[in-house]
Amino acid sequence: MASAAAQPLSNLVFTVGTTIQDTNLQDWSYVLLGSPQVQLLAGQRFAVYGKNGLAADPGPFTLRGTMFQQSDTTAINNLLNQSVALGEDLSALDAALGFLLRNVPGISSQTLPQKVLTAFLTATGDPTTAPALMVVARLHPGFNLCSGQAFSEVISATTTYEVREVDPASGLAAAVVGRVTITPGAPVVLPAPGYPFQVVTNATSDHLRIRLRWGTPDALRRLSLLQFGFNVWRIPLAAALAGNFNTTPPTTAALTSNPNFTRVNTMPVLATTDYAPLDGPGGPDDPADTSTYFFSDRNGRSPGIAQFPPTNTPPG
């Protein structure tokens, strides 16, 4: 059996893409690279080729840009400004890096491009920083552009991209590590996760506490680079039944406008186990697993704080 190091890079790198429209009604592509072995992307340079239409359509692929970890603050600043069209919140990115690098002398006086560069340099010498930067990257497309793991440009028609590994010796584009087709105005809609399952225990600490986990369908796993964690919403049972939400899932607009819904997480909730979205063994209600959960909701319960009303307790 070939070792991971001996496998072609294309077998170990995943490429996904989507599109977004900015406030000027321009359509942008967003191509993202990822790998379960993140160290494989460190120091790599990629060339991004594109062509109008599908991969099988006539016409050659032409060079659209390159992807590599930036080392110049001017280039970083340009990419950060470009990422605003992708929905980037530069203030939030600045705050996240400021907190992550809070032990670096003088970090509070650095500009955002300087903080991004400091993050790259710190991660090189401090392996504990790298995992935290992965979390920052999953929430901030601007950071991905700067780290050499994403590419974006204005598009006006269906576009197919090929991401090609650059040979470090010759500087020429070599093997294709990923291909993706993006259509303006047709962003990727993530498949729904499986239903939430309540993990019930007899522990005294679980009094009026709800522990939840859920399944992840294969279609959602294939698009994992385009999502990071989950939001969890609570609604009283009576209101859910009145709105037929037990049979028809609420829209995003309903979640944010219906006062009966309460978002109960402050940070993205991560699924620590990939359960199949099925009943029984291997699924979230696997009777053999009585301890794993992704999120615990107690409605802010603590001494003197209101507890769950009975209608807030979901079935299960």
N, C-alpha and C positions, 0 to 999 in steps of 0.2 A: 504494500500500500504506500502511495506517495505521501510524503509529509506535507504539512501545510505550507512550509517554506518552498517546497518544490512545485507546488501547484501554480498554474498561471494566475496572475493577479486578477484577471477577469472572473475567476471562480470564487474570489474572496471579497469582491467589492460589489455593492448594490447601487444601482442608479435609479432614481425616481425623478419625476418632474411634475410641475403644475403651472398654473398661470393665475395672474391677478391683474385687476385694472386699477390704475392709480386715479388720483383726483382730477387729472386732466383727461381722463377717459382713454389713456394709452394702455395697451395690453403688454404685459411683461411675462417673459418666461422665467422659470426658476428651476434649475437643474441641480440636484443634490446627490453627493456621493456619501457612502457610508460603508462600514465593514465591522463584522463582529470582532475582528482583530485590529483595533484602532491604530496600533503602532505601525501597521502596514502603510498607512497614508502619511505618516510623518516624513517630511522631507521630499515627498513625491511631487512631481510636476505633471500636469495633464494638459492636453490640448483639446479644445472643444470645437468640433466641426459641426456644421449644420447645413440643411438644405430645405427648401420649401416643399411641402407635401409629405407623403409617407416614404418610408425607407425604400420601397420598391418602385417609387415613381422615378421618371427620367430626371437626369440632372446630377451633377457631381456635388459631393460634400465640399464645402469651403471652410477655411479656418475662421472661427468667430471670436476666439479669445483663448486665454490660458488660465489655468487654475494652479496656484501655488501659494504657500504661506508668505504673506507680505512682510517686508522688513523695513519699509519706508513709511513714515507717518503721513506724507502727502498722499501716497497711493492708498493707504488705509482710510484717510479722510474722504477721498473720492468714492471709495466703495461704500463707506458708511452712509454718505449722502445719497448714493444710488439706492441703498437698501430701504430708504424711507418709502419709496414707491412700492415696496413689498410688504408694507405694513410695519416696518421696524419702528420701535419706540427707542430712540437714542438716549433719552433720559433714563429709561429703565435699564438699558444696557450699561450706562455709565454707573448707575447705582449698584448693579449686580457686580460689576468688576471692582468697584470701590470697596464693597464688602468683602469680596473674595480675596483681594490683595491688601486688606487693611493692615497687615503686618509689614508691608513693604514701606520703608522710609520714604516720605515725600509723596506717597501715592495720591493723597487728597488734593495736591496742587497740580497734578498732571491733567492734561486735556484727555478727552476720550480716545483719540488716536494713540496717544502715548500710553494710555492704560492698556489698550489692546496689544500694543507691542510689548509692554511689560509683562502681560499675561503669557504671551508666547515664550519670552525669555525665562520667566519664572518656571513655567511648566517643563522646560528643558532640563533645568537643574533640580526641580522638586517634583518627584513622581506623584506626590499626593495632590498636587494642584491639577494634574491632567484630568482625573475623573470629574472634578468640579467644573472644569472648563467644558466638558462634554455636556453637562446640564445647561450651562449658559448657551452653548451653541444650539442645542435643540430648541431653545426659546427665542433665539435671536438670529434671523437670516443675515444680518449685517456681519455678525461675527463669523458665520460660515463663509461668506464671500472673502473675508480677510484671511481666513485660515487656509484657503485653497481647497475647500470642500464643497463649494457651490459656485454657480455661474448664473448670470441673469442678463437679459437684454430686452429691448423693445421688439415686439414681433407684430406683424399685421396679417399673417396667414399661418395655417397649420405648418409647423416646423418640426423636423426630425433632427435630433442631435446625436452625435457619437462622441463619447468621451474616450480619448486615446492616451495611453501612457506615453510619456516622453522619455526617450532613451537618454540617460544622463551623460553617456559618453559622446553621442553624436548630436544631441539636442533635437533629434528628429522625432516626429510622432510615430509610434509603433503600434502595438496591439490595441484593439478596441476593448475597453473594459466595461462599457455600458452604452446602451442606446435607448432613447426615449422619444416619443412623439407627443407634442404639445399643441393643442388647438386653442387659439384665443377665445375668451368668453366661455370656456368649458373647463373650469377648475376641477380638480379631483375632489369628489365627495367621498369622504371616508365611510366605509361600511360601519354599521352599528355594531357595538360589542354585544356580547350575550347578556341575558337577563341577570340582574343582581340576585345573589343568594345570601341569605342571612346565616352566618355561622353562629350557632347557639352552643354555649357552654354552661356548665354549672358553677363557674367561678363566681365568687361573691363580687368581684370587681366588675362583672358584666351586668350587674343589676341596672336596668334601664339604660344599657349601652347596646348599640347595634353594630355588629361587625359584618362587613360585606366583602364579597369577592364575586367575580364574574368570569365568563369565558371570553376567549379572543378568537374569532373566526379566522381561517387561513387568509381570506381576502384582506382582512385588516392587518394581519401580520406582514403581508407582502408590501404594505404601504407604511410600515412602521417608521421609516425615516421622515414621513410627512406628518407624524403625530408624536406628541410627547405627553403621556399621562392622560388622565380623565378628570372631568368635573363631575361632582356628585350633587344631585338636587333632591330636596325633600319636599313632600307635599302631603297634607293630611289625607287620609284614606277617603273620607267623605267627598272632599274636593276632587280627588283623582277620579272617583267613580262618576261624579256629576259631570266632569269634563270628558268622560269616556277615554281617559288616558290609560286605562287598563287594557284597552283594545287598540287604540290609535295613539302612537307615541306623540308627545307634544313637539311642536316646532321650536326652533331656536328662539324665534320671536316670542312664543308663548312662555318659554322658560324665563325670559328677561322682563316680560311685561305683566304676566299674571302674578298678582301679589300672593297667591297661595304657594308659589314655589319659593324655596329658600336654597340658595347654593351653600353647602355646608363645608366645603373645603376652601382653603386659602391658597394652597399651592397645588400644582398638578398631582393627582393621585397615580402612583405607579403600580402596575400589575406585576407582582414579583414572581408569578407563576403563570404560564400559558395554559390555562384550562381549555379543553375543547368546549364549544358552546352546545353541549349535549347533556342529557340527564344521565345520572349514574356514574359509574367508575370513569375517571378521566375528566369528568365535568366539574363545574363549580360545586355541585351538591354531592360530590364523591363521599360516600359514607366513611371511607377509610381515612379521610383527611379532616380532622376536627379542629385544627389549630391555625391553618393558613388564612389570613384575611388581608385585604388591601387597604381598607379604610374603616375607622371606628368613629361612630357618631354618637354623642351623648347629649346633644342639644345644649352644650355649654354647662352641663350638669356639674355642680360643685356645691359645697355647703352654702345654703341661702339662695341658690339659683334654681329657677323653675325646671322641673323635670319634664320628660316627654308626656304630652297628653295622650290618652289612649288612642285617639284617631290618627296620631302620627306614626304609630307602630305598623310597619308594613307586614303583609301576610308572610308566613314562613316560619 
